[in-house]
Amino acid sequence: MIRTMITTVSNLVFFVSILAQMVHSQARYEGQTIEQIISLPEDSIDLGIACLVLAKDAYPNLNVGFFDYAIDFMAKRIQLLNKDLTDPEARIGLLNTYFFRPGWWNDSITFTYDLDDLEATRKENQFLNGYIASKKGSCATMSMLYLVLADRLGWPIKAVRSGKHVYCRYIQEGFKENNIEATCGGGYLADDDYVKQVGIPKKAIKNGVYLRTLTKKEYIATLLQNNVRYFRETKKDLDKSIYYCRLSLSIDSTLSTAYWNLGQLYREKAIELDSIRFERIQSLRSQSYVQRNVAPEVFPQSSAHSVPPQPLTMDQYIESLKPNPHTSFYPRSNPMKATPETQRENEQGILGTEIQSLDMEYGKQIQELLQRSRQLKAKAKALGIVLKFPEEFFIKQANAIEEFKRTGKY
C-alpha cells in the first residue's frame, strides 16, 4: 500500500515555538553502561542513548551528547511536520518524508542504503552515529534510527526481527498494514513476504525467534550482536564477544543468532587455547635442546636427516585423546634402564612427561569448549535460524528507496 506523503508546512514560524517541546521527558547520557541501561524499567529506557552507548565500543571518543542533540533536533523537525496527527499512516508518511524526500526538513539531503557494503562490514554501517553522520546506512542502522526517532516522539513503533534483519512495526489496534521496512522507503511488507524472501523456517516463527514484536530490551539484545561482531572481527577480542553473547541471551532466550555466535566463539576459543598449547610445547622443546646441548637426533626419527616431530594440530590432538586422555604422543623412558646409552632416552622421557602435563592441562578445557560449541549451535538450529545472508532482498529494498525518492511511491 502506498504511504501518504505529507506536504511541507507553510508556516515555518511554528518551528521556533515547538523547539522546546517534546512528547516525553528524556533521560540524558551521564556515562551509563549498557548493563545499567538494560537494568532500567522498560519505559525508562531511551533507545537513542542505548544505541549511542553501544556505539562507544567502536568509537571510544564518541561525543554522545552531540549525537543525542542531533536526535532531538531531527525529532523536533518531524514533530513540526506532524502538527499533532495521530493517524498511523500519517505518522509513517511523515517519517518517510523526513528520511527519503528532499526538503527543508532534512536540508534536502536524504538518507539512503549503502550499496557498497550490503553486509555492513564497515563499523559506520553497524552503529547509529555512522548513519546519522553519513546518511548512508545498512539494514541494521536504517531501522535503528527509525526506531530511535519514534521513541523520542513517543510513537508506538517497535522492532521486529527477520532473518539477519530488523524491521519496524506500528502497534495500534485495528491497524493491519503495520509493518514498516526502513530499507524500502518505509514501505509496507507483510510477514509472509519476509518468510518467502528471506527464507524463515516455520519453527523459528513458532519459537518467537522471528516476526515477533520485541521489547526495547529484546531489541538491545539483538543489537548487541553487532558489538559481538565488532569485537570478534575487528578487535580480535573473543572474551568480550563471548560476554556480549551471554548478556544478550540473559535478556532474550529466543535469540538464536546469539546461540549460534556463542557456539562459534567457543570453538574459536578452543583453537586459541590449542595455539597456546602448541607454543608452550615448542618452547619446552627449545629449552630442552639448549640446556642439554644435544643434536635434534635425540627425538625419535626415521633417519638421520629427519626433523623432530611437531606438536599435533588441534583436530589431531583431540582425536588422540579419545582412546586414553593420558596418552602422550612422545615416547616414555624406561626407569629400569640406567646405562649411559639410555641417558638421552631418559632425558627425552622427562620432556615427554612435561609435554604430557601440558596436554592434560589444556585438553580438558579444549574438549569442554568444543562440546559447548556443538550444544549451542544445536540449540540455535532447534529454535530456528537463518544463516544465509539474503543479498537479493536488500538490493531490492535499496532500489525501492530510490523509486520512492523519484516518485513518492513504493
C-alpha positions as CSV (number, residue, x, y, z in Angstrom):
1,M,0.0,0.0,0.0
2,I,1.3,3.4,-0.9
3,R,2.0,5.6,2.1
4,T,0.6,9.1,2.0
5,M,3.3,11.7,1.6
6,I,2.9,14.7,3.9
7,T,3.4,18.0,2.2
8,T,5.6,20.8,3.5
9,V,4.0,23.1,6.1
10,S,3.6,26.6,5.1
11,N,4.4,28.4,8.2
12,L,8.0,28.0,9.4
13,V,7.4,30.2,12.4
14,F,5.8,27.3,14.1
15,F,9.2,25.6,14.1
16,V,10.6,28.2,16.5
17,S,7.7,27.7,19.0
18,I,8.0,23.9,19.1
19,L,11.7,23.6,19.6
20,A,11.4,23.4,23.4
21,Q,8.6,20.8,23.3
22,M,8.9,17.0,23.3
23,V,6.4,14.3,23.7
24,H,8.1,12.7,26.7
25,S,10.9,13.6,29.1
26,Q,14.3,12.3,28.1
27,A,17.0,10.6,30.1
28,R,20.4,12.1,29.3
29,Y,23.7,10.4,28.9
30,E,25.7,10.5,32.1
31,G,28.2,7.8,31.5
32,Q,25.7,4.9,31.7
33,T,26.9,1.5,30.6
34,I,24.7,-0.8,28.5
35,E,24.3,-3.1,31.6
36,Q,22.9,-0.2,33.6
37,I,20.5,0.8,30.8
38,I,19.0,-2.7,30.4
39,S,18.5,-2.9,34.2
40,L,16.1,0.0,33.9
41,P,12.3,-0.5,33.6
42,E,11.2,-0.8,30.0
43,D,9.5,2.6,29.8
44,S,12.6,4.3,31.3
45,I,14.9,3.2,28.5
46,D,15.7,5.7,25.8
47,L,16.7,3.8,22.6
48,G,18.8,6.7,21.3
49,I,21.0,6.7,24.4
50,A,21.2,2.9,24.4
51,C,22.3,2.8,20.7
52,L,24.9,5.5,21.3
53,V,26.3,3.7,24.3
54,L,26.7,0.6,22.2
55,A,28.5,2.7,19.5
56,K,31.1,3.8,22.1
57,D,32.6,0.3,21.9
58,A,33.7,1.1,18.3
59,Y,34.1,4.8,18.9
60,P,35.6,5.3,22.4
61,N,35.8,9.1,22.0
62,L,32.3,9.4,20.7
63,N,30.6,12.6,21.7
64,V,27.3,11.1,22.9
65,G,25.9,14.4,23.9
66,F,26.3,15.8,20.4
67,F,24.5,12.9,18.7
68,D,21.9,12.9,21.4
69,Y,21.2,16.6,20.5
70,A,21.1,15.6,16.8
71,I,18.4,13.0,17.5
72,D,16.4,15.6,19.4
73,F,16.8,18.1,16.5
74,M,15.6,15.5,14.0
75,A,12.6,14.6,16.2
76,K,11.6,18.2,16.6
77,R,11.6,18.7,12.8
78,I,9.4,15.7,12.4
79,Q,7.2,17.0,15.2
80,L,6.9,20.2,13.3
81,L,5.7,18.4,10.2
82,N,3.3,16.3,12.3
83,K,1.0,19.0,13.8
84,D,-0.4,16.6,16.4
85,L,-1.6,14.0,13.9
86,T,-2.2,10.6,15.4
87,D,-3.2,8.5,12.4
88,P,-0.6,5.7,11.9
89,E,-0.5,6.2,8.1
90,A,0.1,9.9,8.5
91,R,2.9,9.4,11.1
92,I,4.6,6.8,8.9
93,G,4.3,9.1,5.9
94,L,5.9,11.9,7.9
95,L,8.9,9.7,8.9
96,N,9.3,8.6,5.3
97,T,9.2,12.1,4.1
98,Y,11.8,13.2,6.5
99,F,14.1,10.3,5.7
100,F,13.7,9.9,1.9
101,R,12.2,13.0,0.3
102,P,14.4,16.2,0.0
103,G,13.1,19.4,1.6
104,W,13.8,21.9,4.3
105,W,13.1,19.3,6.9
106,N,16.3,17.4,6.0
107,D,18.2,20.2,4.4
108,S,17.5,18.5,1.1
109,I,19.9,15.7,2.0
110,T,18.1,12.3,2.1
111,F,19.1,9.0,3.7
112,T,19.9,6.0,1.6
113,Y,21.2,2.4,1.6
114,D,24.9,1.9,1.3
115,L,25.0,-0.5,-1.7
116,D,28.8,-0.7,-1.4
117,D,28.5,-2.5,1.9
118,L,25.4,-4.7,1.8
119,E,26.6,-7.0,4.7
120,A,27.6,-4.0,6.9
121,T,31.2,-5.0,7.3
122,R,32.3,-1.4,8.0
123,K,31.7,-0.1,11.5
124,E,29.9,3.0,10.3
125,N,27.2,0.8,9.0
126,Q,26.9,-1.1,12.3
127,F,26.3,1.8,14.7
128,L,23.9,4.7,14.9
129,N,26.3,7.6,14.8
130,G,27.7,6.4,11.4
131,Y,24.2,6.6,9.8
132,I,23.5,10.0,11.3
133,A,26.8,11.4,10.1
134,S,26.9,9.9,6.6
135,K,23.2,9.4,5.9
136,K,24.2,6.1,4.3
137,G,23.2,3.0,6.2
138,S,22.5,-0.7,6.4
139,C,19.6,-2.9,7.3
140,A,20.8,-2.5,10.9
141,T,21.2,1.3,11.1
142,M,18.3,2.3,8.9
143,S,15.7,0.6,11.1
144,M,17.7,1.7,14.2
145,L,17.3,5.5,13.5
146,Y,13.6,4.9,12.6
147,L,13.0,3.3,15.9
148,V,15.1,5.8,17.9
149,L,13.2,8.8,16.4
150,A,9.8,7.1,17.0
151,D,10.9,6.5,20.6
152,R,11.7,10.2,21.0
153,L,8.4,11.2,19.6
154,G,6.5,8.7,21.8
155,W,5.0,6.9,18.8
156,P,4.3,3.2,19.2
157,I,6.7,1.8,16.7
158,K,8.6,-1.3,17.8
159,A,11.4,-3.5,16.4
160,V,10.8,-6.9,14.8
161,R,13.4,-9.5,13.8
162,S,13.6,-11.1,10.4
163,G,16.4,-13.4,9.2
164,K,19.6,-11.3,9.5
165,H,17.5,-8.2,9.6
166,V,15.3,-5.9,11.7
167,Y,12.2,-4.0,10.6
168,C,9.6,-1.9,12.3
169,R,6.0,-2.3,13.3
170,Y,3.4,0.3,14.3
171,I,1.4,-1.0,17.2
172,Q,-2.2,0.1,17.1
173,E,-5.4,-2.0,17.4
174,G,-7.1,-2.3,14.1
175,F,-4.1,-1.2,12.0
176,K,-3.3,-4.2,9.8
177,E,-0.7,-2.9,7.4
178,N,1.6,-2.1,10.3
179,N,5.0,-3.4,9.2
180,I,7.5,-0.7,8.1
181,E,10.5,-1.6,6.0
182,A,13.1,1.2,6.6
183,T,15.3,-0.2,3.8
184,C,12.4,0.1,1.4
185,G,11.5,3.8,1.8
186,G,9.4,2.9,4.8
187,G,7.0,0.8,2.7
188,Y,4.8,-2.0,3.9
189,L,5.8,-5.6,3.7
190,A,3.6,-8.4,5.0
191,D,5.1,-11.0,7.3
192,D,4.6,-13.6,4.6
193,D,6.9,-11.6,2.3
194,Y,9.7,-11.8,4.9
195,V,9.2,-15.5,5.2
196,K,9.4,-16.1,1.4
197,Q,12.1,-13.6,0.6
198,V,14.4,-14.3,3.5
199,G,13.7,-18.0,4.0
200,I,12.4,-18.1,7.6
201,P,11.7,-21.6,8.9
202,K,8.3,-22.2,10.4
203,K,9.8,-23.4,13.7
204,A,11.6,-20.1,14.1
205,I,8.3,-18.2,13.9
206,K,6.6,-20.7,16.4
207,N,9.5,-20.3,18.8
208,G,9.3,-16.5,18.7
209,V,12.7,-16.1,17.0
210,Y,11.4,-14.0,14.1
211,L,8.4,-11.9,13.2
212,R,7.6,-11.2,16.9
213,T,7.3,-7.6,18.2
214,L,10.2,-7.0,20.5
215,T,10.5,-5.1,23.7
216,K,13.2,-2.4,23.9
217,K,15.4,-4.7,26.0
218,E,15.0,-7.6,23.4
219,Y,15.9,-5.1,20.6
220,I,19.0,-4.1,22.5
221,A,19.9,-7.8,23.0
222,T,19.6,-8.1,19.2
223,L,21.8,-5.0,18.6
224,L,24.5,-6.4,20.9
225,Q,25.3,-8.9,18.2
226,N,26.7,-6.0,16.2
227,N,29.1,-5.4,19.1
228,V,29.9,-9.1,19.2
229,R,30.8,-9.0,15.6
230,Y,32.9,-5.8,16.0
231,F,35.0,-7.3,18.9
232,R,35.4,-10.6,17.1
233,E,36.3,-9.4,13.7
234,T,38.0,-6.0,14.3
235,K,39.4,-6.1,17.8
236,K,40.0,-9.9,17.9
237,D,38.7,-9.9,21.4
238,L,36.9,-13.3,21.9
239,D,36.3,-12.8,25.6
240,K,34.4,-9.5,25.1
241,S,32.4,-11.1,22.3
242,I,31.5,-14.1,24.5
243,Y,30.5,-11.8,27.3
244,Y,28.1,-9.8,25.0
245,C,26.6,-13.0,23.6
246,R,25.9,-14.2,27.1
247,L,24.4,-10.8,28.0
248,S,22.1,-11.0,25.0
249,L,20.9,-14.4,26.0
250,S,20.2,-13.3,29.6
251,I,17.8,-10.8,28.1
252,D,16.2,-12.8,25.3
253,S,16.4,-16.6,25.4
254,T,14.8,-16.9,21.9
255,L,17.8,-15.1,20.2
256,S,19.1,-18.0,18.0
257,T,21.7,-15.8,16.4
258,A,23.3,-15.3,19.9
259,Y,23.4,-19.1,20.5
260,W,25.0,-19.7,17.1
261,N,27.6,-16.9,17.6
262,L,28.4,-18.1,21.1
263,G,28.9,-21.6,19.7
264,Q,31.3,-20.3,17.1
265,L,33.2,-18.2,19.6
266,Y,33.7,-21.2,21.9
267,R,35.2,-23.1,19.0
268,E,37.5,-20.2,18.2
269,K,38.4,-20.0,21.9
270,A,39.3,-23.7,21.8
271,I,41.5,-23.1,18.7
272,E,43.2,-20.2,20.6
273,L,43.9,-22.4,23.6
274,D,45.3,-25.1,21.3
275,S,47.6,-22.5,19.8
276,I,48.9,-21.6,23.3
277,R,49.4,-25.3,24.0
278,F,51.4,-25.7,20.7
279,E,53.6,-22.7,21.5
280,R,54.3,-23.9,25.0
281,I,55.3,-27.3,23.8
282,Q,57.6,-25.7,21.2
283,S,59.2,-23.6,24.0
284,L,59.8,-26.7,26.1
285,R,61.5,-28.5,23.3
286,S,63.7,-25.5,22.5
287,Q,64.7,-25.1,26.2
288,S,65.5,-28.8,26.4
289,Y,67.7,-28.6,23.4
290,V,69.6,-25.6,24.7
291,Q,70.0,-27.0,28.2
292,R,71.3,-30.4,27.1
293,N,73.2,-29.0,24.1
294,V,72.4,-32.1,22.0
295,A,71.5,-32.5,18.4
296,P,67.9,-32.9,17.3
297,E,68.6,-36.6,16.8
298,V,67.6,-37.2,20.4
299,F,64.0,-37.1,19.2
300,P,62.5,-40.2,17.6
301,Q,63.2,-40.1,13.9
302,S,63.2,-42.4,10.9
303,S,66.5,-41.2,9.5
304,A,69.5,-39.1,10.5
305,H,68.1,-36.2,8.4
306,S,64.5,-36.2,9.6
307,V,63.2,-33.4,11.8
308,P,61.8,-33.7,15.3
309,P,58.1,-34.5,15.4
310,Q,55.8,-31.4,15.5
311,P,53.0,-30.9,18.1
312,L,49.7,-32.2,16.8
313,T,47.1,-29.9,15.3
314,M,44.0,-29.4,17.4
315,D,41.9,-31.9,15.5
316,Q,44.7,-34.5,15.6
317,Y,45.2,-33.8,19.2
318,I,41.5,-34.2,20.2
319,E,41.4,-37.4,18.2
320,S,44.5,-38.7,20.0
321,L,42.8,-38.1,23.3
322,K,39.7,-40.3,22.6
323,P,41.2,-43.7,23.5
324,N,43.1,-42.6,26.5
325,P,43.4,-39.0,27.6
326,H,46.6,-39.7,29.4
327,T,48.4,-41.0,26.4
328,S,51.2,-38.8,25.1
329,F,52.5,-39.0,21.5
330,Y,56.0,-38.7,22.8
331,P,57.9,-41.8,24.0
332,R,58.2,-42.5,27.7
333,S,61.5,-43.5,29.3
334,N,62.1,-46.9,30.9
335,P,63.0,-46.2,34.6
336,M,64.8,-49.7,34.8
337,K,67.5,-48.6,32.4
338,A,70.4,-46.8,33.9
339,T,73.2,-47.3,31.3
340,P,74.9,-44.2,29.7
341,E,73.4,-45.3,26.3
342,T,69.9,-44.7,27.7
343,Q,70.5,-41.3,29.4
344,R,69.3,-39.4,26.4
345,E,66.1,-41.5,26.3
346,N,65.5,-40.8,30.0
347,E,66.0,-37.1,29.3
348,Q,63.6,-37.3,26.4
349,G,61.2,-39.1,28.7
350,I,61.3,-36.2,31.2
351,L,60.5,-33.8,28.3
352,G,57.7,-36.1,27.2
353,T,56.2,-36.0,30.8
354,E,56.3,-32.2,30.8
355,I,54.6,-32.1,27.4
356,Q,52.0,-34.7,28.6
357,S,51.2,-32.5,31.6
358,L,50.6,-29.6,29.2
359,D,48.4,-31.9,27.1
360,M,46.3,-32.7,30.1
361,E,46.2,-29.1,31.3
362,Y,44.7,-27.8,28.1
363,G,43.0,-30.9,26.8
364,K,40.1,-30.8,29.2
365,Q,39.4,-27.1,28.6
366,I,39.5,-27.6,24.8
367,Q,37.2,-30.6,24.9
368,E,34.7,-28.7,27.1
369,L,34.7,-25.7,24.8
370,L,34.1,-27.8,21.7
371,Q,31.3,-29.7,23.4
372,R,29.6,-26.4,24.4
373,S,30.1,-25.1,20.9
374,R,28.2,-28.1,19.5
375,Q,25.4,-27.8,22.0
376,L,24.9,-24.1,21.4
377,K,24.8,-24.5,17.6
378,A,22.3,-27.3,18.0
379,K,20.2,-25.1,20.2
380,A,20.2,-22.3,17.5
381,K,19.1,-24.8,14.9
382,A,16.4,-26.2,17.1
383,L,15.0,-22.7,17.7
384,G,15.3,-21.9,14.0
385,I,17.9,-19.7,12.4
386,V,18.6,-18.0,9.1
387,L,22.3,-18.3,8.3
388,K,22.4,-17.2,4.6
389,F,22.6,-13.5,4.0
390,P,19.7,-12.5,1.8
391,E,21.6,-10.2,-0.5
392,E,19.0,-10.1,-3.2
393,F,16.4,-9.0,-0.7
394,F,18.4,-5.9,0.4
395,I,19.3,-4.9,-3.2
396,K,15.6,-4.9,-4.0
397,Q,14.8,-2.8,-0.9
398,A,17.5,-0.3,-1.7
399,N,16.1,0.1,-5.3
400,A,12.7,0.7,-3.7
401,I,14.1,3.6,-1.8
402,E,15.4,5.3,-5.0
403,E,12.0,4.7,-6.6
404,F,10.3,6.4,-3.6
405,K,12.7,9.4,-3.9
406,R,11.8,9.8,-7.5
407,T,8.0,9.3,-7.4
408,G,6.9,9.2,-3.8
409,K,5.5,5.7,-4.4
410,Y,6.7,2.2,-3.5
